[in-house]
Amino acid sequence: MIRSLIGVGSGLATLSVTATAFAHVIVNPAQSTVGAWQEYTMRVPCEKTDPTMKVVLKIPNGVQFQQYEPVAGWTVQAQKTGQDEVVTWRTIGSGIQPGQFMEFPFIATNPKQPASLDWNAYQYYKDGTIVEWTGAPGSATPHSITQVLTSNTQPTPTSSSGNAAENTSTASFSLGWTTADTWVLTVSIVAILLSGVSIAFSLRGNKKQ
């Protein structure tokens, strides 16, 4: 019995570590209001053994990029490519190291009509690899989504956007957690509890001896 519990606990701990590797580029908040000057934050994790050296974000149609907050060790360039506007963050230092993440805040004006904003991002690694975060929700490399609503519209929680459902307005406090993050936390807690039960059984067995 004890060995079974230890095995289950170890397996869940392994799943917890594995799930963490599926973090992705996220733009918060997940919901905002029409016409607002919104402060957005792009969170970029480094998932490879090589550092991230550049991140390119395509600004959704109807959104106007206005300002950015300087991030030490990074340059920022906004430019038009045809009808599209893209913003490029490029490191002048060592970049985002494996196991780390960085956040890049900026301000943009929202469309004047309700819309679903798809934030397509391109992550460049030092080894030349490019990860395109442009897929639909549920895909291996999903893009982040922000729902732009009228001020009197009640937000509908959803986990399909790749953002946390708790980010319901510009005034909300955001942890930037995703559904995957919540699942990882739950699995980790279960693994810890099972490990504690295993230790208790082991100590009880030793006392009997």
C-alpha positions in Angstrom: 0.0 0.0 0.0 2.8 2.4 1.0 4.7 1.6 -2.1 1.6 2.2 -4.2 1.0 5.6 -2.6 4.7 6.6 -3.1 4.5 5.6 -6.7 1.3 7.6 -7.3 2.8 10.6 -5.6 6.0 10.4 -7.7 4.0 10.0 -10.9 1.8 13.1 -10.1 5.0 15.1 -9.3 6.4 14.1 -12.6 3.2 15.2 -14.4 3.4 18.5 -12.6 6.9 19.2 -13.8 5.9 18.1 -17.4 2.8 20.3 -17.5 4.8 23.3 -16.5 6.7 23.0 -19.8 3.5 23.8 -21.7 3.5 27.4 -20.7 3.0 29.8 -23.6 3.2 33.5 -24.5 0.2 35.3 -23.0 -1.1 38.9 -23.3 -3.2 40.1 -20.4 -5.8 41.1 -19.5 -8.2 38.6 -21.1 -11.0 41.1 -21.1 -11.2 44.8 -21.6 -13.7 47.5 -22.7 -14.3 49.2 -26.1 -12.3 52.3 -26.8 -10.2 52.1 -23.7 -6.5 53.0 -23.4 -5.6 49.7 -22.0 -2.3 48.6 -20.4 -1.5 45.2 -21.7 1.3 42.9 -20.5 2.9 40.2 -22.7 4.4 37.4 -20.6 7.1 35.3 -22.4 8.5 32.1 -20.9 11.7 30.4 -22.1 10.9 26.7 -22.7 14.1 25.6 -24.4 17.6 25.1 -23.3 18.6 28.1 -25.4 17.6 31.7 -24.4 14.9 33.7 -26.1 16.5 36.6 -28.0 13.6 38.3 -29.7 9.8 38.4 -29.5 7.6 39.8 -32.3 3.9 40.7 -31.5 1.4 41.3 -34.2 -1.1 44.0 -33.1 -4.7 42.9 -33.8 -6.8 44.7 -36.4 -8.6 47.7 -34.8 -6.0 48.1 -32.0 -3.6 51.0 -32.0 -0.2 50.5 -30.3 0.6 53.7 -28.3 3.4 53.4 -25.8 5.6 50.8 -24.2 7.4 50.5 -20.8 11.1 50.1 -21.2 12.5 46.8 -20.1 16.2 46.6 -19.1 18.3 44.8 -21.7 15.7 45.1 -24.5 15.0 47.5 -27.4 11.5 48.0 -28.8 10.5 48.8 -32.4 7.0 49.3 -33.8 6.5 49.3 -37.5 3.9 48.8 -40.2 4.1 45.8 -42.5 1.4 46.4 -45.2 -1.9 46.6 -43.2 -0.4 45.0 -40.2 1.4 46.6 -37.3 4.1 44.6 -35.5 6.1 45.4 -32.4 9.5 43.8 -31.9 11.3 43.3 -28.6 15.0 42.5 -29.1 17.5 41.8 -26.4 20.8 43.7 -26.2 21.9 41.4 -23.3 21.6 37.7 -22.6 17.9 37.4 -23.3 15.4 35.2 -21.4 17.3 32.3 -19.9 15.9 28.7 -19.7 13.4 28.4 -16.8 12.8 32.1 -16.7 10.1 34.4 -18.0 9.9 38.2 -18.7 7.0 40.6 -19.0 6.7 43.4 -21.5 4.1 46.1 -20.7 2.6 48.4 -23.3 -0.5 50.6 -23.8 -2.8 50.3 -26.8 -6.3 51.7 -27.6 -9.0 49.2 -28.1 -11.5 49.1 -31.0 -14.6 51.2 -30.6 -16.8 48.1 -31.2 -16.9 44.8 -29.3 -14.3 42.4 -30.7 -12.2 39.3 -30.0 -8.5 40.2 -30.3 -6.1 37.5 -31.4 -2.5 38.3 -30.2 -0.2 36.4 -32.6 3.4 36.2 -31.3 6.6 34.9 -32.6 9.3 33.8 -30.2 12.9 33.6 -31.5 15.5 31.5 -29.7 19.3 31.7 -29.9 19.6 28.4 -31.8 17.5 29.9 -34.6 14.3 28.2 -33.6 11.1 30.3 -34.0 8.0 29.3 -32.1 4.8 30.8 -33.7 2.1 31.4 -31.1 -0.6 31.7 -33.7 -2.7 28.6 -33.2 -6.4 28.3 -32.1 -7.2 27.8 -28.5 -6.4 24.2 -27.5 -3.7 23.8 -30.1 0.0 23.1 -29.3 1.0 26.8 -29.8 -2.2 28.9 -29.2 -2.4 32.6 -29.5 -3.6 34.7 -26.6 -7.1 36.3 -26.9 -8.6 39.4 -25.3 -12.4 39.9 -25.4 -13.3 43.6 -25.9 -16.7 44.3 -24.4 -19.0 47.3 -23.9 -18.8 48.7 -20.4 -22.3 47.4 -19.5 -21.7 43.9 -20.8 -21.3 41.2 -18.2 -18.1 39.3 -19.0 -18.5 35.5 -19.6 -15.7 33.4 -18.0 -14.0 31.2 -20.5 -10.9 29.1 -20.5 -10.6 28.8 -24.3 -8.8 32.1 -24.8 -5.5 30.8 -23.2 -5.9 33.5 -20.6 -7.1 33.4 -17.0 -10.9 33.8 -16.7 -10.4 35.9 -13.6 -9.0 38.9 -15.6 -12.4 40.4 -16.2 -11.7 44.1 -16.4 -9.0 46.7 -16.5 -9.4 47.2 -12.8 -9.0 43.6 -11.9 -5.9 42.3 -10.2 -4.2 39.9 -12.6 -2.0 36.9 -11.7 -1.7 35.9 -15.4 -2.7 32.3 -14.6 -4.0 30.0 -17.2 -6.2 26.9 -17.0 -3.0 24.9 -17.4 -1.4 26.8 -14.5 -4.4 25.9 -12.2 -4.2 22.3 -13.3 -0.5 22.2 -12.4 -1.1 23.7 -9.0 -3.9 21.2 -8.3 -1.7 18.3 -9.3 1.2 19.6 -7.2 -1.0 19.9 -4.1 -2.3 16.4 -4.6 1.2 15.1 -5.0 2.3 16.8 -1.8 -0.7 15.4 0.2 0.0 11.9 -1.1 3.7 12.2 -0.2 2.7 13.2 3.3 0.4 10.2 3.7 3.2 7.9 2.4 5.6 9.3 5.0 2.9 8.9 7.8 2.4 5.2 6.9 6.1 4.7 6.7 6.7 6.1 10.2 3.8 4.1 11.6 5.3 0.9 10.2 8.7 1.7 11.7 7.1 2.2 15.2 5.4 -1.2 15.0 8.7 -2.8 14.3 
